[in-house]
Amino acid sequence: MSATAHSIDTGKNIWDGGQSPLKASYGKLMMWFFLLSDAFTFSALLITYGLIRTAHPAYSGTVEDFTFSQDYWPIPEKVFEAVPFLHGVPLPLVFVGIMTFILIMSSVTMVLAVEAGHRMDKKGVEKWMLWTIIGGLTFLGCQAWEWSHFISGTGGGGAGLSWNEYGPMDFAAFFFFITGFHGTHVFSGVVLNFLVYYNTITGVYERRGHYEMVEKVGLYWHFVDLVWVFVFTFFYLV
């Protein structure tokens, strides 16, 4: 009677479980998948905006002679030139630039919060997460003012879902949809940041022995900030 020897491979394959592909935890990997799908959504919106805009005639005169008309696409710096408490003073895109600066700085404070988490510095995470939340709330407040001014207009009736003093209706529709969709993401990010801030104060992550949740929420916040850079470029500058 002959015996057949079978060799058993005890080595683990990386996809057999127990190991993390790309050296990323499950939570961070799922966050990257979500952000990838969200990037497709924002890309579709901005591409559609570009296609619709090119379908409308552009203003061919000088900026000094520009007037709002339904016959051509408006010049963004003529639409967004107001600043709170400086009514009547034309400052093209200054307020939007301030909003952009605030959001970018909140991304910097988020980086500092993640770095503090790596050092297990509870007080540092609390401080920088609080500043990140303040930055997000300030941006949302600025966006609320911008929406109210856009709706009330410059004296000719403003804009809404069924009227637009600035130009074609598509311009107002895309403004509300794209900036509103992004603002919803900022609001969601502020809520998540507050939950992380609360858990930090109560010592949840200290007991877990790591602050990975700060890093995962930070990925979402950086994505929201990066998307705004594209919205600012394509909608307000181009």
Residue frames as qw, qx, qy, qz and C-alpha x, y, z in Angstrom:
[[0.000, 0.890, 0.456, 0.000, 0.00, 0.00, 0.00],
 [0.464, 0.203, 0.014, 0.862, 1.52, 3.28, -1.12],
 [0.145, -0.782, -0.414, 0.442, 0.90, 6.54, 0.62],
 [0.377, 0.649, 0.243, 0.614, 0.61, 9.77, -1.31],
 [0.379, -0.389, -0.300, 0.784, 2.22, 12.73, 0.32],
 [0.113, 0.843, 0.393, 0.348, 0.32, 16.01, 0.16],
 [0.387, -0.005, -0.228, 0.894, 2.06, 19.28, 0.81],
 [0.130, -0.842, -0.522, 0.046, 0.02, 21.85, 2.65],
 [0.318, 0.434, -0.014, 0.843, 0.75, 25.49, 1.95],
 [0.359, -0.645, -0.549, 0.391, 0.36, 27.33, 5.23],
 [0.234, -0.086, 0.068, 0.966, 1.25, 30.68, 3.73],
 [0.211, 0.692, 0.546, -0.423, -1.51, 33.26, 3.74],
 [0.314, 0.451, 0.448, 0.705, -2.60, 35.04, 0.60],
 [0.046, -0.046, -0.214, 0.975, -3.23, 38.74, 1.09],
 [0.480, -0.145, -0.291, -0.815, -6.84, 38.30, -0.09],
 [0.520, -0.214, -0.827, 0.014, -7.56, 35.42, 2.32],
 [0.494, -0.796, -0.212, -0.278, -8.31, 37.82, 5.12],
 [0.758, -0.534, -0.093, 0.364, -6.31, 38.96, 8.07],
 [0.475, -0.184, 0.195, 0.838, -4.24, 41.37, 5.99],
 [0.228, 0.811, 0.256, -0.474, -5.06, 44.80, 4.61],
 [0.639, 0.478, 0.351, 0.490, -4.65, 45.42, 0.85],
 [0.264, 0.744, 0.029, 0.613, -2.62, 48.56, 0.13],
 [0.426, -0.077, -0.556, 0.709, -1.77, 48.63, 3.87],
 [0.280, -0.283, 0.009, -0.917, -5.01, 50.51, 4.53],
 [0.252, 0.124, 0.818, -0.502, -7.61, 49.66, 7.15],
 [0.147, 0.484, 0.838, 0.207, -11.08, 48.59, 6.09],
 [0.015, 0.825, 0.410, -0.390, -12.56, 51.93, 7.16],
 [0.068, -0.657, 0.293, 0.691, -10.09, 54.04, 5.17],
 [0.185, 0.000, 0.829, 0.528, -10.45, 51.78, 2.13],
 [0.119, 0.643, 0.755, 0.039, -14.23, 52.17, 2.18],
 [0.025, -0.822, -0.147, 0.550, -13.87, 55.93, 2.59],
 [0.135, -0.404, 0.570, 0.703, -11.67, 56.04, -0.52],
 [0.156, 0.314, 0.871, 0.344, -14.30, 54.04, -2.46],
 [0.053, 0.796, 0.552, -0.241, -17.01, 56.47, -1.36],
 [0.082, -0.743, 0.129, 0.652, -14.92, 59.51, -2.31],
 [0.202, -0.122, 0.744, 0.625, -14.19, 57.99, -5.71],
 [0.120, 0.559, 0.797, 0.195, -17.90, 57.56, -6.41],
 [0.045, -0.858, -0.320, 0.399, -18.59, 61.10, -5.18],
 [0.209, -0.497, 0.400, 0.741, -15.84, 62.43, -7.45],
 [0.187, 0.245, 0.803, 0.510, -17.69, 60.92, -10.41],
 [0.024, 0.780, 0.620, -0.086, -20.86, 62.76, -9.37],
 [0.126, -0.819, -0.004, 0.560, -19.16, 66.15, -9.09],
 [0.264, -0.247, 0.627, 0.690, -17.29, 65.53, -12.36],
 [0.182, 0.487, 0.792, 0.320, -20.58, 64.81, -14.13],
 [0.028, -0.873, -0.403, 0.273, -22.09, 68.04, -12.78],
 [0.185, -0.714, 0.241, 0.631, -19.14, 70.20, -13.83],
 [0.267, -0.023, 0.754, 0.600, -18.88, 68.55, -17.26],
 [0.138, 0.666, 0.720, 0.138, -22.62, 69.08, -17.81],
 [0.093, -0.867, -0.163, 0.462, -22.22, 72.70, -16.74],
 [0.244, -0.454, 0.497, 0.698, -19.46, 73.14, -19.32],
 [0.225, 0.266, 0.816, 0.461, -21.56, 71.59, -22.08],
 [0.050, 0.811, 0.580, -0.065, -24.61, 73.72, -21.28],
 [0.173, -0.787, 0.035, 0.592, -22.52, 76.87, -21.06],
 [0.230, -0.256, 0.621, 0.704, -20.92, 76.30, -24.45],
 [0.191, 0.502, 0.797, 0.276, -24.40, 75.83, -25.89],
 [0.002, -0.919, -0.342, 0.196, -25.21, 79.45, -24.97],
 [0.488, 0.695, -0.017, 0.528, -23.61, 82.43, -26.71],
 [0.571, -0.383, -0.273, 0.673, -20.94, 84.30, -24.77],
 [0.016, 0.953, 0.137, -0.270, -20.81, 88.06, -24.25],
 [0.743, 0.356, 0.182, 0.536, -18.63, 89.59, -26.97],
 [0.083, 0.917, 0.006, 0.390, -18.25, 93.17, -25.77],
 [0.292, 0.440, -0.554, 0.644, -15.97, 94.73, -23.20],
 [0.398, -0.353, -0.755, 0.383, -16.36, 94.09, -19.49],
 [0.033, -0.196, -0.250, 0.948, -17.02, 97.79, -18.87],
 [0.415, 0.042, -0.293, -0.861, -20.02, 97.77, -21.23],
 [0.240, -0.141, -0.959, -0.049, -21.50, 94.51, -19.92],
 [0.521, -0.136, 0.205, -0.817, -25.17, 94.42, -19.01],
 [0.398, 0.039, 0.893, -0.206, -27.28, 91.47, -17.89],
 [0.570, 0.296, -0.304, -0.703, -29.27, 89.88, -20.69],
 [0.842, 0.036, 0.487, -0.230, -31.08, 86.65, -21.49],
 [0.729, 0.650, -0.162, -0.143, -29.28, 86.59, -24.84],
 [0.587, 0.505, -0.563, 0.289, -25.84, 85.55, -23.55],
 [0.772, -0.336, -0.455, 0.289, -24.09, 83.92, -20.59],
 [0.239, -0.963, 0.028, -0.123, -23.27, 86.38, -17.79],
 [0.462, 0.530, -0.523, 0.481, -19.75, 87.30, -16.74],
 [0.676, -0.426, -0.565, 0.204, -19.23, 85.80, -13.24],
 [0.402, -0.123, -0.316, 0.850, -17.29, 88.76, -11.84],
 [0.204, -0.270, -0.158, -0.928, -20.26, 91.00, -12.66],
 [0.667, -0.436, -0.497, -0.344, -22.66, 88.70, -10.84],
 [0.775, -0.487, -0.309, 0.258, -20.55, 88.01, -7.75],
 [0.403, 0.467, -0.161, 0.771, -19.08, 91.40, -6.89],
 [0.440, -0.738, -0.030, -0.511, -20.84, 92.19, -3.61],
 [0.452, 0.103, -0.708, 0.533, -19.31, 91.96, -0.12],
 [0.423, -0.705, -0.566, 0.062, -21.24, 92.15, 3.18],
 [0.345, -0.777, -0.198, 0.489, -21.31, 95.64, 4.78],
 [0.217, -0.385, 0.371, 0.817, -19.89, 97.15, 1.58],
 [0.460, 0.620, 0.636, -0.014, -23.08, 97.58, -0.43],
 [0.341, 0.928, 0.079, -0.124, -22.61, 99.52, -3.63],
 [0.133, -0.759, 0.588, 0.244, -18.86, 98.89, -3.74],
 [0.914, 0.341, -0.157, -0.157, -18.05, 96.54, -6.67],
 [0.271, -0.620, 0.736, 0.001, -15.42, 94.01, -5.57],
 [0.812, 0.272, -0.375, -0.354, -15.49, 91.22, -8.18],
 [0.871, 0.036, -0.487, 0.053, -15.09, 87.73, -6.68],
 [0.058, 0.541, -0.585, 0.601, -13.53, 89.09, -3.48],
 [0.673, -0.308, 0.373, -0.560, -16.15, 87.52, -1.21],
 [0.975, 0.141, -0.117, -0.125, -15.95, 84.17, -3.02],
 [0.552, 0.513, -0.529, 0.391, -12.17, 84.37, -2.65],
 [0.278, -0.485, 0.555, -0.616, -12.57, 84.89, 1.11],
 [0.899, -0.103, 0.157, -0.396, -14.86, 81.87, 1.28],
 [0.873, 0.347, -0.328, 0.100, -12.28, 79.80, -0.58],
 [0.232, 0.562, -0.593, 0.528, -9.51, 80.91, 1.76],
 [0.578, -0.383, 0.432, -0.577, -11.59, 79.99, 4.83],
 [0.972, 0.045, 0.026, -0.228, -12.30, 76.50, 3.50],
 [0.717, 0.462, -0.438, 0.283, -8.66, 75.88, 2.55],
 [0.037, -0.552, 0.586, -0.592, -7.52, 76.99, 6.02],
 [0.793, -0.255, 0.296, -0.467, -10.00, 74.57, 7.58],
 [0.942, 0.247, -0.227, 0.029, -8.27, 71.83, 5.61],
 [0.358, 0.560, -0.555, 0.500, -4.96, 72.93, 7.15],
 [0.436, -0.438, 0.504, -0.603, -6.40, 72.69, 10.67],
 [0.959, -0.012, 0.033, -0.280, -7.72, 69.22, 9.82],
 [0.736, 0.426, -0.454, 0.265, -4.20, 68.15, 8.82],
 [0.022, 0.517, -0.589, 0.621, -2.96, 69.39, 12.19],
 [0.751, -0.268, 0.287, -0.530, -5.72, 67.45, 13.96],
 [0.964, 0.175, -0.194, -0.048, -4.71, 64.23, 12.17],
 [0.497, 0.511, -0.534, 0.455, -1.06, 64.85, 13.03],
 [0.327, -0.472, 0.513, -0.638, -1.98, 65.36, 16.68],
 [0.918, -0.100, 0.087, -0.374, -3.93, 62.11, 16.59],
 [0.825, 0.343, -0.412, 0.179, -0.88, 60.23, 15.35],
 [0.244, 0.425, -0.597, 0.635, 0.97, 61.53, 18.42],
 [0.473, -0.486, -0.728, 0.102, -1.98, 60.56, 20.66],
 [0.129, -0.025, -0.266, 0.955, -2.26, 64.23, 21.65],
 [0.018, -0.623, -0.781, 0.046, -5.85, 64.49, 22.86],
 [0.061, -0.758, -0.220, 0.611, -5.73, 68.23, 23.57],
 [0.090, -0.353, 0.505, 0.783, -4.19, 68.91, 20.17],
 [0.030, 0.311, 0.862, 0.400, -6.94, 66.98, 18.39],
 [0.044, -0.733, -0.612, 0.293, -9.60, 68.85, 20.36],
 [0.092, -0.661, 0.037, 0.744, -8.10, 72.24, 19.49],
 [0.014, -0.253, 0.621, 0.742, -7.64, 71.67, 15.77],
 [0.020, 0.418, 0.881, 0.221, -10.96, 69.87, 15.30],
 [0.010, -0.750, -0.473, 0.462, -12.71, 72.83, 16.93],
 [0.011, -0.570, 0.270, 0.776, -11.01, 75.24, 14.51],
 [0.047, 0.038, 0.842, 0.537, -11.99, 72.99, 11.61],
 [0.018, 0.614, 0.785, -0.073, -15.62, 73.07, 12.73],
 [0.020, -0.747, -0.176, 0.641, -15.53, 76.86, 13.06],
 [0.050, -0.350, 0.558, 0.750, -14.08, 77.13, 9.55],
 [0.032, 0.280, 0.894, 0.348, -16.82, 74.92, 8.11],
 [0.009, -0.729, -0.627, 0.275, -19.59, 76.84, 9.86],
 [0.053, -0.651, 0.086, 0.753, -18.12, 80.16, 8.71],
 [0.046, -0.102, 0.731, 0.674, -18.04, 78.92, 5.12],
 [0.001, -0.506, -0.853, -0.131, -21.68, 77.82, 5.35],
 [0.041, -0.761, -0.376, 0.527, -22.65, 81.22, 6.76],
 [0.046, -0.479, 0.377, 0.791, -20.86, 82.96, 3.89],
 [0.025, 0.126, 0.853, 0.506, -22.59, 80.72, 1.38],
 [0.010, 0.661, 0.727, -0.184, -25.97, 81.48, 2.94],
 [0.002, 0.726, 0.064, -0.685, -25.31, 85.21, 2.52],
 [0.052, -0.276, 0.643, 0.713, -24.16, 84.69, -1.08],
 [0.047, 0.384, 0.891, 0.237, -27.35, 82.75, -1.86],
 [0.012, 0.754, 0.531, -0.387, -29.56, 85.43, -0.30],
 [0.007, -0.639, 0.202, 0.742, -27.81, 88.18, -2.29],
 [0.071, -0.062, 0.811, 0.578, -28.02, 86.11, -5.49],
 [0.038, 0.541, 0.839, 0.048, -31.76, 85.59, -4.95],
 [0.009, -0.802, -0.347, 0.486, -32.51, 89.22, -4.03],
 [0.590, 0.585, 0.317, 0.457, -30.41, 90.52, -6.92],
 [0.397, -0.108, -0.013, 0.911, -28.91, 93.89, -7.73],
 [0.219, 0.387, 0.166, -0.880, -32.22, 95.68, -8.20],
 [0.426, 0.217, -0.535, -0.697, -33.57, 93.81, -11.20],
 [0.855, -0.111, -0.104, -0.495, -35.29, 90.95, -9.45],
 [0.439, -0.483, 0.749, -0.111, -32.47, 88.53, -8.64],
 [0.478, 0.241, -0.778, -0.328, -32.75, 84.88, -9.54],
 [0.663, -0.150, 0.576, -0.454, -34.69, 81.79, -8.57],
 [0.477, 0.026, 0.865, 0.154, -35.84, 78.52, -10.04],
 [0.431, 0.641, 0.624, 0.120, -38.21, 80.25, -12.49],
 [0.238, 0.965, 0.057, 0.094, -36.55, 83.64, -13.12],
 [0.739, -0.243, 0.090, 0.621, -33.05, 85.02, -13.57],
 [0.135, 0.969, 0.037, -0.202, -32.08, 88.66, -14.00],
 [0.383, -0.654, 0.510, 0.406, -28.45, 87.75, -14.69],
 [0.196, 0.403, -0.728, -0.519, -28.95, 85.79, -17.89],
 [0.622, -0.013, -0.673, -0.399, -30.24, 82.40, -19.12],
 [0.785, -0.453, 0.068, -0.417, -32.17, 80.28, -16.63],
 [0.923, 0.075, -0.324, 0.193, -29.56, 77.54, -16.87],
 [0.311, 0.511, -0.450, 0.663, -27.05, 79.81, -15.14],
 [0.472, -0.462, 0.334, -0.673, -29.21, 80.16, -12.02],
 [0.954, -0.119, -0.109, -0.254, -30.18, 76.47, -12.06],
 [0.804, 0.236, -0.404, 0.367, -26.55, 75.34, -12.10],
 [0.038, 0.543, -0.439, 0.715, -25.59, 77.87, -9.44],
 [0.684, -0.390, 0.239, -0.568, -28.22, 76.54, -7.03],
 [0.986, -0.009, -0.127, -0.109, -27.57, 72.88, -7.83],
 [0.728, 0.346, -0.406, 0.430, -23.75, 72.80, -7.87],
 [0.051, 0.476, -0.477, 0.737, -23.09, 75.15, -4.95],
 [0.717, -0.355, 0.148, -0.581, -26.03, 73.67, -3.04],
 [0.963, 0.029, -0.268, 0.002, -24.78, 70.12, -3.59],
 [0.541, 0.353, -0.481, 0.593, -21.34, 71.13, -2.39],
 [0.266, -0.490, 0.326, -0.763, -22.81, 73.03, 0.56],
 [0.897, -0.265, -0.076, -0.347, -24.68, 69.87, 1.58],
 [0.850, 0.142, -0.385, 0.331, -21.35, 68.05, 1.64],
 [0.186, 0.459, -0.424, 0.758, -19.81, 70.80, 3.78],
 [0.603, -0.439, 0.154, -0.648, -22.75, 70.57, 6.21],
 [0.968, -0.109, -0.214, -0.072, -22.38, 66.79, 6.40],
 [0.653, 0.314, -0.429, 0.540, -18.66, 67.23, 7.01],
 [0.148, -0.520, 0.350, -0.765, -19.30, 69.70, 9.85],
 [0.835, -0.340, 0.019, -0.433, -21.68, 67.20, 11.48],
 [0.933, 0.061, -0.290, 0.203, -19.09, 64.42, 11.20],
 [0.387, 0.458, -0.410, 0.688, -16.37, 66.72, 12.53],
 [0.439, -0.529, 0.249, -0.682, -18.54, 67.60, 15.51],
 [0.952, -0.220, -0.098, -0.187, -19.15, 63.92, 16.29],
 [0.788, 0.223, -0.348, 0.456, -15.41, 63.25, 16.15],
 [0.055, 0.548, -0.334, 0.765, -14.78, 66.31, 18.33],
 [0.702, -0.464, 0.106, -0.530, -17.32, 65.07, 20.88],
 [0.978, -0.075, -0.183, 0.062, -15.80, 61.57, 20.91],
 [0.550, 0.416, -0.385, 0.613, -12.37, 63.10, 21.40],
 [0.250, -0.570, 0.297, -0.724, -13.53, 65.13, 24.39],
 [0.845, -0.336, 0.116, -0.400, -15.20, 62.10, 25.99],
 [0.308, -0.571, 0.761, 0.007, -12.05, 60.01, 25.50],
 [0.922, 0.237, 0.194, -0.238, -13.49, 57.44, 23.09],
 [0.729, 0.603, -0.304, 0.113, -10.38, 57.35, 20.90],
 [0.105, -0.658, 0.666, -0.337, -8.05, 57.35, 23.90],
 [0.738, -0.181, 0.573, -0.308, -9.72, 54.14, 25.07],
 [0.898, 0.429, 0.052, -0.085, -9.47, 52.65, 21.58],
 [0.697, -0.409, 0.347, 0.477, -5.78, 53.42, 21.50],
 [0.387, 0.082, 0.490, 0.777, -5.84, 55.28, 18.17],
 [0.231, 0.605, 0.198, -0.736, -7.37, 58.29, 16.39],
 [0.281, 0.075, 0.770, 0.568, -7.97, 56.67, 13.01],
 [0.178, 0.738, 0.650, -0.028, -11.51, 58.07, 12.86],
 [0.048, -0.828, 0.031, 0.558, -10.02, 61.59, 12.74],
 [0.200, -0.344, 0.669, 0.628, -8.01, 60.54, 9.69],
 [0.234, 0.377, 0.854, 0.273, -11.02, 58.97, 7.96],
 [0.099, 0.870, 0.433, -0.212, -13.20, 62.05, 8.49],
 [0.190, -0.700, 0.273, 0.632, -10.21, 64.14, 7.44],
 [0.309, 0.032, 0.764, 0.566, -10.15, 62.38, 4.07],
 [0.154, 0.710, 0.677, 0.124, -13.76, 63.41, 3.50],
 [0.101, -0.894, -0.152, 0.408, -13.07, 67.00, 4.57],
 [0.276, -0.461, 0.499, 0.680, -10.06, 67.32, 2.26],
 [0.279, 0.319, 0.793, 0.438, -12.17, 65.96, -0.60],
 [0.062, 0.855, 0.506, -0.095, -14.87, 68.58, 0.05],
 [0.185, -0.803, 0.137, 0.550, -12.24, 71.31, 0.04],
 [0.327, -0.195, 0.679, 0.627, -10.66, 70.02, -3.16],
 [0.251, 0.569, 0.742, 0.249, -14.03, 69.88, -4.92],
 [0.001, 0.909, 0.268, -0.320, -14.65, 73.52, -4.01],
 [0.270, -0.539, 0.426, 0.675, -11.40, 74.49, -5.76],
 [0.234, 0.168, 0.789, 0.543, -12.79, 72.95, -8.97],
 [0.069, 0.781, 0.621, -0.011, -16.22, 74.56, -8.46],
 [0.164, -0.828, -0.018, 0.536, -14.56, 77.93, -7.83],
 [0.276, -0.334, 0.580, 0.690, -12.40, 77.55, -10.93],
 [0.159, 0.272, 0.814, 0.488, -15.02, 76.35, -13.40],
 [0.029, -0.764, -0.643, -0.040, -18.05, 78.29, -12.17],
 [0.196, -0.906, -0.161, 0.338, -16.58, 81.58, -10.94],
 [0.316, -0.624, 0.391, 0.599, -13.35, 82.04, -12.90],
 [0.335, 0.028, 0.754, 0.565, -13.71, 80.43, -16.33]]
